[in-house]
Amino acid sequence: MRGATTSTNLVPGGSGEEPPGTTRSYKSHPRDYAHDPHGPAHRLEEELSETPQSRDPAAGDPIRVLIVDDHALFRRGLEMVLDDEDGIEVVGQCGDGQEAVEQVSDLVPDVVLMDIRMPRRGGIEACTAIKDQVPSVKIVMLTISDEEEDLFEAIKAGATGYLLKDVSIDEVADVVRAVHDGQSFISPSMASKLITEFAAMAKRGDERQQQVPAPKLTDREMEVLRLVARGLGNREIAKELFISENTVKNHIRNILEKLQLHSRMEAVVYAVREKLLEIS
């Protein structure tokens, strides 16, 4: 279980690689039928009727995760760890971005954990195509790349998170839950690079004249936005400001509505660029 794997890192290695393009799907795994009182026919009928548009996860349903990485040993290890987590179900594995694009409509994952450097189709290009097919899916880039350009391109492609593979096993499960709950996550070392770039963008913005005044945020909303920029999640923000998590969510919702944006990450970028928020 979780306690036995906390110190393990996610850097791939060893042998046992499968050929690129290998896909493992668990939607109709025999182990599911062994515990299904309705039998395989009923189970398959339900699965065939499920589409990206019709699926509406109810409270208590497991978070469906798709793993996309060209290292077979890494995929298997991550699957074993996540399957031991309560409320998380690995619904498939893909060996490259092309396979992920081809399989995502059938697998209907809630969260995709995807590498960047892969044969046939890389993670950033696949990210855009996956979001086109299943707009609600949350994509976290899980990679060894600490290049700023990869981070920026991933965000532009629609990624909700960017996680380096030196992260602990437990943190991957926490990030899956966080992004599924509507949060964004970037590894701390990468977040500092992102904030530095935002600050540079804001300085470059001095040379252009503002045509439309930026929407005005309340003092409390600005406090929340500053803490979001520092990488804090809803729970940490609530503790910092002595308010409830629901109140934090309401503030973030109001911020996004005022700025006409879709994610916390976009809100931080906008606030720095428009000088609503100063980052030193």
TIDO-970087 format. One record per residue (C-alpha): residue in one letter; residue number from 1; x, z, y. Coordinates in nm, 2 decimals. Example, Ala and Ser with C-alpha at 12.3 -4.5 7.8 and 13.67 -1.06 7.14 Angstrom:
BEGIN
<resn=a&resi=1&c1=1.23&c3=0.78&c2=-0.45>
<resn=s&resi=2&c1=1.37&c3=0.71&c2=-0.11>
This chain:
BEGIN
<resn=m&resi=1&c1=0.00&c3=0.00&c2=0.00>
<resn=r&resi=2&c1=0.10&c3=0.01&c2=0.37>
<resn=g&resi=3&c1=0.33&c3=0.32&c2=0.35>
<resn=a&resi=4&c1=0.56&c3=0.15&c2=0.10>
<resn=t&resi=5&c1=0.62&c3=-0.16&c2=0.32>
<resn=t&resi=6&c1=0.65&c3=-0.03&c2=0.67>
<resn=s&resi=7&c1=1.02&c3=-0.10&c2=0.72>
<resn=t&resi=8&c1=1.02&c3=-0.45&c2=0.57>
<resn=n&resi=9&c1=1.09&c3=-0.74&c2=0.81>
<resn=l&resi=10&c1=0.94&c3=-1.09&c2=0.78>
<resn=v&resi=11&c1=1.26&c3=-1.31&c2=0.79>
<resn=p&resi=12&c1=1.22&c3=-1.56&c2=0.50>
<resn=g&resi=13&c1=1.49&c3=-1.60&c2=0.24>
<resn=g&resi=14&c1=1.56&c3=-1.64&c2=-0.13>
<resn=s&resi=15&c1=1.45&c3=-1.91&c2=-0.37>
<resn=g&resi=16&c1=1.12&c3=-2.02&c2=-0.51>
<resn=e&resi=17&c1=1.04&c3=-2.27&c2=-0.24>
<resn=e&resi=18&c1=0.74&c3=-2.50&c2=-0.30>
<resn=p&resi=19&c1=0.75&c3=-2.86&c2=-0.17>
<resn=p&resi=20&c1=0.64&c3=-2.91&c2=0.19>
<resn=g&resi=21&c1=0.27&c3=-2.98&c2=0.22>
<resn=t&resi=22&c1=0.18&c3=-2.73&c2=-0.05>
<resn=t&resi=23&c1=-0.16&c3=-2.58&c2=0.01>
<resn=r&resi=24&c1=-0.31&c3=-2.27&c2=-0.16>
<resn=s&resi=25&c1=-0.68&c3=-2.21&c2=-0.10>
<resn=y&resi=26&c1=-0.86&c3=-1.90&c2=-0.23>
<resn=k&resi=27&c1=-1.22&c3=-1.98&c2=-0.13>
<resn=s&resi=28&c1=-1.31&c3=-2.04&c2=-0.50>
<resn=h&resi=29&c1=-1.04&c3=-1.82&c2=-0.67>
<resn=p&resi=30&c1=-1.14&c3=-1.72&c2=-1.03>
<resn=r&resi=31&c1=-1.08&c3=-1.36&c2=-0.94>
<resn=d&resi=32&c1=-1.37&c3=-1.38&c2=-0.71>
<resn=y&resi=33&c1=-1.61&c3=-1.49&c2=-0.98>
<resn=a&resi=34&c1=-1.51&c3=-1.21&c2=-1.21>
<resn=h&resi=35&c1=-1.68&c3=-0.97&c2=-0.98>
<resn=d&resi=36&c1=-1.97&c3=-1.19&c2=-0.87>
<resn=p&resi=37&c1=-2.30&c3=-1.09&c2=-1.03>
<resn=h&resi=38&c1=-2.45&c3=-1.42&c2=-0.93>
<resn=g&resi=39&c1=-2.19&c3=-1.63&c2=-1.11>
<resn=p&resi=40&c1=-1.98&c3=-1.93&c2=-1.01>
<resn=a&resi=41&c1=-2.26&c3=-2.16&c2=-0.94>
<resn=h&resi=42&c1=-2.42&c3=-1.93&c2=-0.68>
<resn=r&resi=43&c1=-2.08&c3=-1.86&c2=-0.53>
<resn=l&resi=44&c1=-1.99&c3=-2.23&c2=-0.49>
<resn=e&resi=45&c1=-2.33&c3=-2.31&c2=-0.34>
<resn=e&resi=46&c1=-2.27&c3=-2.06&c2=-0.07>
<resn=e&resi=47&c1=-1.92&c3=-2.19&c2=0.00>
<resn=l&resi=48&c1=-2.02&c3=-2.55&c2=0.02>
<resn=s&resi=49&c1=-2.30&c3=-2.47&c2=0.27>
<resn=e&resi=50&c1=-2.05&c3=-2.29&c2=0.50>
<resn=t&resi=51&c1=-1.92&c3=-2.49&c2=0.80>
<resn=p&resi=52&c1=-1.71&c3=-2.40&c2=1.11>
<resn=q&resi=53&c1=-2.03&c3=-2.42&c2=1.32>
<resn=s&resi=54&c1=-2.26&c3=-2.22&c2=1.10>
<resn=r&resi=55&c1=-2.03&c3=-1.93&c2=1.01>
<resn=d&resi=56&c1=-2.12&c3=-1.62&c2=1.20>
<resn=p&resi=57&c1=-1.91&c3=-1.32&c2=1.08>
<resn=a&resi=58&c1=-2.11&c3=-1.00&c2=1.06>
<resn=a&resi=59&c1=-1.98&c3=-0.66&c2=1.13>
<resn=g&resi=60&c1=-1.79&c3=-0.54&c2=0.83>
<resn=d&resi=61&c1=-1.69&c3=-0.88&c2=0.70>
<resn=p&resi=62&c1=-1.31&c3=-0.92&c2=0.63>
<resn=i&resi=63&c1=-1.10&c3=-1.11&c2=0.88>
<resn=r&resi=64&c1=-1.02&c3=-1.44&c2=0.71>
<resn=v&resi=65&c1=-0.65&c3=-1.53&c2=0.75>
<resn=l&resi=66&c1=-0.48&c3=-1.86&c2=0.69>
<resn=i&resi=67&c1=-0.10&c3=-1.85&c2=0.65>
<resn=v&resi=68&c1=0.10&c3=-2.17&c2=0.75>
<resn=d&resi=69&c1=0.47&c3=-2.17&c2=0.68>
<resn=d&resi=70&c1=0.71&c3=-2.40&c2=0.49>
<resn=h&resi=71&c1=0.88&c3=-2.11&c2=0.31>
<resn=a&resi=72&c1=0.68&c3=-2.04&c2=0.00>
<resn=l&resi=73&c1=0.85&c3=-1.70&c2=-0.07>
<resn=f&resi=74&c1=0.76&c3=-1.59&c2=0.28>
<resn=r&resi=75&c1=0.40&c3=-1.70&c2=0.24>
<resn=r&resi=76&c1=0.36&c3=-1.52&c2=-0.08>
<resn=g&resi=77&c1=0.51&c3=-1.20&c2=0.05>
<resn=l&resi=78&c1=0.29&c3=-1.20&c2=0.36>
<resn=e&resi=79&c1=-0.02&c3=-1.27&c2=0.15>
<resn=m&resi=80&c1=0.05&c3=-0.98&c2=-0.08>
<resn=v&resi=81&c1=0.10&c3=-0.74&c2=0.22>
<resn=l&resi=82&c1=-0.22&c3=-0.86&c2=0.40>
<resn=d&resi=83&c1=-0.43&c3=-0.85&c2=0.09>
<resn=d&resi=84&c1=-0.35&c3=-0.48&c2=0.06>
<resn=e&resi=85&c1=-0.49&c3=-0.42&c2=0.41>
<resn=d&resi=86&c1=-0.85&c3=-0.31&c2=0.45>
<resn=g&resi=87&c1=-1.07&c3=-0.56&c2=0.62>
<resn=i&resi=88&c1=-0.83&c3=-0.86&c2=0.59>
<resn=e&resi=89&c1=-0.86&c3=-1.15&c2=0.34>
<resn=v&resi=90&c1=-0.61&c3=-1.43&c2=0.30>
<resn=v&resi=91&c1=-0.82&c3=-1.74&c2=0.24>
<resn=g&resi=92&c1=-0.54&c3=-1.99&c2=0.20>
<resn=q&resi=93&c1=-0.18&c3=-2.09&c2=0.24>
<resn=c&resi=94&c1=-0.04&c3=-2.42&c2=0.38>
<resn=g&resi=95&c1=0.31&c3=-2.55&c2=0.36>
<resn=d&resi=96&c1=0.31&c3=-2.74&c2=0.69>
<resn=g&resi=97&c1=0.10&c3=-2.81&c2=1.00>
<resn=q&resi=98&c1=-0.05&c3=-3.13&c2=0.86>
<resn=e&resi=99&c1=-0.20&c3=-2.94&c2=0.56>
<resn=a&resi=100&c1=-0.34&c3=-2.68&c2=0.79>
<resn=v&resi=101&c1=-0.52&c3=-2.94&c2=1.00>
<resn=e&resi=102&c1=-0.66&c3=-3.10&c2=0.69>
<resn=q&resi=103&c1=-0.78&c3=-2.77&c2=0.54>
<resn=v&resi=104&c1=-0.90&c3=-2.56&c2=0.83>
<resn=s&resi=105&c1=-1.25&c3=-2.69&c2=0.84>
<resn=d&resi=106&c1=-1.30&c3=-2.60&c2=0.48>
<resn=l&resi=107&c1=-1.13&c3=-2.27&c2=0.49>
<resn=v&resi=108&c1=-1.29&c3=-2.15&c2=0.82>
<resn=p&resi=109&c1=-1.03&c3=-1.89&c2=0.90>
<resn=d&resi=110&c1=-1.07&c3=-1.63&c2=1.18>
<resn=v&resi=111&c1=-0.70&c3=-1.60&c2=1.24>
<resn=v&resi=112&c1=-0.41&c3=-1.85&c2=1.16>
<resn=l&resi=113&c1=-0.06&c3=-1.72&c2=1.13>
<resn=m&resi=114&c1=0.16&c3=-2.03&c2=1.17>
<resn=d&resi=115&c1=0.53&c3=-2.11&c2=1.20>
<resn=i&resi=116&c1=0.66&c3=-2.36&c2=1.46>
<resn=r&resi=117&c1=0.93&c3=-2.55&c2=1.29>
<resn=m&resi=118&c1=0.78&c3=-2.73&c2=0.98>
<resn=p&resi=119&c1=0.81&c3=-3.07&c2=0.82>
<resn=r&resi=120&c1=0.55&c3=-3.35&c2=0.88>
<resn=r&resi=121&c1=0.37&c3=-3.16&c2=1.16>
<resn=g&resi=122&c1=0.50&c3=-2.86&c2=1.36>
<resn=g&resi=123&c1=0.30&c3=-2.56&c2=1.45>
<resn=i&resi=124&c1=0.25&c3=-2.63&c2=1.82>
<resn=e&resi=125&c1=0.11&c3=-2.98&c2=1.75>
<resn=a&resi=126&c1=-0.11&c3=-2.84&c2=1.47>
<resn=c&resi=127&c1=-0.23&c3=-2.56&c2=1.70>
<resn=t&resi=128&c1=-0.40&c3=-2.81&c2=1.93>
<resn=a&resi=129&c1=-0.56&c3=-3.01&c2=1.64>
<resn=i&resi=130&c1=-0.68&c3=-2.69&c2=1.47>
<resn=k&resi=131&c1=-0.84&c3=-2.56&c2=1.79>
<resn=d&resi=132&c1=-1.02&c3=-2.90&c2=1.83>
<resn=q&resi=133&c1=-1.18&c3=-2.85&c2=1.49>
<resn=v&resi=134&c1=-1.25&c3=-2.48&c2=1.50>
<resn=p&resi=135&c1=-1.25&c3=-2.37&c2=1.87>
<resn=s&resi=136&c1=-1.32&c3=-2.00&c2=1.78>
<resn=v&resi=137&c1=-1.01&c3=-1.96&c2=1.56>
<resn=k&resi=138&c1=-0.73&c3=-1.74&c2=1.69>
<resn=i&resi=139&c1=-0.38&c3=-1.87&c2=1.63>
<resn=v&resi=140&c1=-0.07&c3=-1.66&c2=1.62>
<resn=m&resi=141&c1=0.27&c3=-1.83&c2=1.61>
<resn=l&resi=142&c1=0.48&c3=-1.63&c2=1.36>
<resn=t&resi=143&c1=0.83&c3=-1.77&c2=1.40>
<resn=i&resi=144&c1=1.20&c3=-1.70&c2=1.44>
<resn=s&resi=145&c1=1.22&c3=-1.91&c2=1.76>
<resn=d&resi=146&c1=1.29&c3=-1.70&c2=2.07>
<resn=e&resi=147&c1=1.31&c3=-2.01&c2=2.29>
<resn=e&resi=148&c1=1.11&c3=-1.98&c2=2.61>
<resn=e&resi=149&c1=1.00&c3=-2.35&c2=2.58>
<resn=d&resi=150&c1=0.84&c3=-2.29&c2=2.24>
<resn=l&resi=151&c1=0.65&c3=-1.99&c2=2.38>
<resn=f&resi=152&c1=0.52&c3=-2.18&c2=2.68>
<resn=e&resi=153&c1=0.42&c3=-2.48&c2=2.47>
<resn=a&resi=154&c1=0.24&c3=-2.26&c2=2.22>
<resn=i&resi=155&c1=0.04&c3=-2.09&c2=2.49>
<resn=k&resi=156&c1=-0.05&c3=-2.43&c2=2.64>
<resn=a&resi=157&c1=-0.16&c3=-2.55&c2=2.30>
<resn=g&resi=158&c1=-0.40&c3=-2.26&c2=2.27>
<resn=a&resi=159&c1=-0.21&c3=-1.99&c2=2.08>
<resn=t&resi=160&c1=-0.35&c3=-1.64&c2=2.12>
<resn=g&resi=161&c1=-0.02&c3=-1.47&c2=2.02>
<resn=y&resi=162&c1=0.35&c3=-1.52&c2=1.96>
<resn=l&resi=163&c1=0.52&c3=-1.30&c2=1.71>
<resn=l&resi=164&c1=0.88&c3=-1.30&c2=1.61>
<resn=k&resi=165&c1=0.96&c3=-1.27&c2=1.23>
<resn=d&resi=166&c1=1.17&c3=-0.96&c2=1.28>
<resn=v&resi=167&c1=0.85&c3=-0.77&c2=1.33>
<resn=s&resi=168&c1=0.76&c3=-0.49&c2=1.09>
<resn=i&resi=169&c1=0.50&c3=-0.57&c2=0.81>
<resn=d&resi=170&c1=0.25&c3=-0.32&c2=0.95>
<resn=e&resi=171&c1=0.26&c3=-0.48&c2=1.29>
<resn=v&resi=172&c1=0.15&c3=-0.81&c2=1.16>
<resn=a&resi=173&c1=-0.18&c3=-0.66&c2=1.02>
<resn=d&resi=174&c1=-0.23&c3=-0.48&c2=1.36>
<resn=v&resi=175&c1=-0.18&c3=-0.81&c2=1.55>
<resn=v&resi=176&c1=-0.43&c3=-0.99&c2=1.32>
<resn=r&resi=177&c1=-0.69&c3=-0.72&c2=1.40>
<resn=a&resi=178&c1=-0.61&c3=-0.72&c2=1.77>
<resn=v&resi=179&c1=-0.64&c3=-1.10&c2=1.82>
<resn=h&resi=180&c1=-0.95&c3=-1.11&c2=1.61>
<resn=d&resi=181&c1=-1.09&c3=-0.85&c2=1.86>
<resn=g&resi=182&c1=-1.02&c3=-1.08&c2=2.15>
<resn=q&resi=183&c1=-0.68&c3=-0.95&c2=2.26>
<resn=s&resi=184&c1=-0.36&c3=-1.15&c2=2.30>
<resn=f&resi=185&c1=-0.02&c3=-1.04&c2=2.17>
<resn=i&resi=186&c1=0.34&c3=-1.15&c2=2.25>
<resn=s&resi=187&c1=0.65&c3=-0.99&c2=2.10>
<resn=p&resi=188&c1=0.80&c3=-0.76&c2=2.37>
<resn=s&resi=189&c1=1.12&c3=-0.95&c2=2.40>
<resn=m&resi=190&c1=0.93&c3=-1.28&c2=2.46>
<resn=a&resi=191&c1=0.68&c3=-1.11&c2=2.70>
<resn=s&resi=192&c1=0.97&c3=-1.03&c2=2.94>
<resn=k&resi=193&c1=1.07&c3=-1.40&c2=2.94>
<resn=l&resi=194&c1=0.71&c3=-1.50&c2=3.01>
<resn=i&resi=195&c1=0.68&c3=-1.26&c2=3.30>
<resn=t&resi=196&c1=1.01&c3=-1.38&c2=3.44>
<resn=e&resi=197&c1=0.88&c3=-1.74&c2=3.43>
<resn=f&resi=198&c1=0.55&c3=-1.63&c2=3.59>
<resn=a&resi=199&c1=0.74&c3=-1.47&c2=3.88>
<resn=a&resi=200&c1=0.94&c3=-1.79&c2=3.93>
<resn=m&resi=201&c1=0.62&c3=-1.99&c2=3.93>
<resn=a&resi=202&c1=0.48&c3=-1.76&c2=4.20>
<resn=k&resi=203&c1=0.79&c3=-1.80&c2=4.42>
<resn=r&resi=204&c1=0.77&c3=-2.18&c2=4.38>
<resn=g&resi=205&c1=0.41&c3=-2.15&c2=4.49>
<resn=d&resi=206&c1=0.52&c3=-2.03&c2=4.83>
<resn=e&resi=207&c1=0.59&c3=-2.39&c2=4.93>
<resn=r&resi=208&c1=0.24&c3=-2.51&c2=4.87>
<resn=q&resi=209&c1=-0.06&c3=-2.41&c2=5.09>
<resn=q&resi=210&c1=-0.35&c3=-2.24&c2=4.94>
<resn=q&resi=211&c1=-0.67&c3=-2.44&c2=4.98>
<resn=v&resi=212&c1=-0.91&c3=-2.20&c2=4.81>
<resn=p&resi=213&c1=-0.88&c3=-1.82&c2=4.85>
<resn=a&resi=214&c1=-0.83&c3=-1.63&c2=4.53>
<resn=p&resi=215&c1=-1.12&c3=-1.42&c2=4.41>
<resn=k&resi=216&c1=-1.10&c3=-1.06&c2=4.51>
<resn=l&resi=217&c1=-1.06&c3=-0.81&c2=4.23>
<resn=t&resi=218&c1=-1.14&c3=-0.44&c2=4.26>
<resn=d&resi=219&c1=-0.87&c3=-0.18&c2=4.27>
<resn=r&resi=220&c1=-0.96&c3=-0.07&c2=3.92>
<resn=e&resi=221&c1=-0.95&c3=-0.43&c2=3.79>
<resn=m&resi=222&c1=-0.61&c3=-0.47&c2=3.95>
<resn=e&resi=223&c1=-0.49&c3=-0.16&c2=3.76>
<resn=v&resi=224&c1=-0.62&c3=-0.30&c2=3.44>
<resn=l&resi=225&c1=-0.46&c3=-0.64&c2=3.50>
<resn=r&resi=226&c1=-0.12&c3=-0.48&c2=3.57>
<resn=l&resi=227&c1=-0.13&c3=-0.29&c2=3.24>
<resn=v&resi=228&c1=-0.23&c3=-0.61&c2=3.06>
<resn=a&resi=229&c1=0.07&c3=-0.78&c2=3.22>
<resn=r&resi=230&c1=0.29&c3=-0.50&c2=3.07>
<resn=g&resi=231&c1=0.16&c3=-0.59&c2=2.73>
<resn=l&resi=232&c1=-0.07&c3=-0.29&c2=2.67>
<resn=g&resi=233&c1=-0.37&c3=-0.32&c2=2.44>
<resn=n&resi=234&c1=-0.72&c3=-0.19&c2=2.52>
<resn=r&resi=235&c1=-0.65&c3=0.15&c2=2.36>
<resn=e&resi=236&c1=-0.33&c3=0.21&c2=2.55>
<resn=i&resi=237&c1=-0.49&c3=0.10&c2=2.88>
<resn=a&resi=238&c1=-0.78&c3=0.34&c2=2.82>
<resn=k&resi=239&c1=-0.54&c3=0.63&c2=2.76>
<resn=e&resi=240&c1=-0.33&c3=0.54&c2=3.07>
<resn=l&resi=241&c1=-0.64&c3=0.53&c2=3.30>
<resn=f&resi=242&c1=-0.84&c3=0.80&c2=3.13>
<resn=i&resi=243&c1=-1.13&c3=0.57&c2=3.06>
<resn=s&resi=244&c1=-1.30&c3=0.45&c2=2.74>
<resn=e&resi=245&c1=-1.20&c3=0.13&c2=2.55>
<resn=n&resi=246&c1=-1.55&c3=-0.01&c2=2.62>
<resn=t&resi=247&c1=-1.49&c3=0.04&c2=2.99>
<resn=v&resi=248&c1=-1.15&c3=-0.14&c2=2.96>
<resn=k&resi=249&c1=-1.33&c3=-0.43&c2=2.78>
<resn=n&resi=250&c1=-1.59&c3=-0.45&c2=3.06>
<resn=h&resi=251&c1=-1.32&c3=-0.46&c2=3.33>
<resn=i&resi=252&c1=-1.13&c3=-0.74&c2=3.15>
<resn=r&resi=253&c1=-1.46&c3=-0.93&c2=3.10>
<resn=n&resi=254&c1=-1.53&c3=-0.90&c2=3.48>
<resn=i&resi=255&c1=-1.17&c3=-1.01&c2=3.56>
<resn=l&resi=256&c1=-1.21&c3=-1.32&c2=3.34>
<resn=e&resi=257&c1=-1.55&c3=-1.41&c2=3.49>
<resn=k&resi=258&c1=-1.42&c3=-1.37&c2=3.85>
<resn=l&resi=259&c1=-1.11&c3=-1.58&c2=3.78>
<resn=q&resi=260&c1=-1.31&c3=-1.83&c2=3.56>
<resn=l&resi=261&c1=-1.06&c3=-1.80&c2=3.28>
<resn=h&resi=262&c1=-1.08&c3=-1.75&c2=2.91>
<resn=s&resi=263&c1=-0.80&c3=-1.51&c2=2.80>
<resn=r&resi=264&c1=-0.60&c3=-1.21&c2=2.92>
<resn=m&resi=265&c1=-0.29&c3=-1.42&c2=2.91>
<resn=e&resi=266&c1=-0.44&c3=-1.68&c2=3.15>
<resn=a&resi=267&c1=-0.55&c3=-1.40&c2=3.38>
<resn=v&resi=268&c1=-0.19&c3=-1.27&c2=3.41>
<resn=v&resi=269&c1=-0.05&c3=-1.62&c2=3.47>
<resn=y&resi=270&c1=-0.31&c3=-1.68&c2=3.74>
<resn=a&resi=271&c1=-0.27&c3=-1.34&c2=3.91>
<resn=v&resi=272&c1=0.11&c3=-1.39&c2=3.94>
<resn=r&resi=273&c1=0.08&c3=-1.74&c2=4.06>
<resn=e&resi=274&c1=-0.18&c3=-1.66&c2=4.32>
<resn=k&resi=275&c1=0.01&c3=-1.34&c2=4.42>
<resn=l&resi=276&c1=-0.27&c3=-1.11&c2=4.32>
<resn=l&resi=277&c1=-0.01&c3=-0.94&c2=4.10>
<resn=e&resi=278&c1=0.35&c3=-0.88&c2=4.18>
<resn=i&resi=279&c1=0.60&c3=-0.87&c2=3.89>
<resn=s&resi=280&c1=0.95&c3=-0.75&c2=3.96>
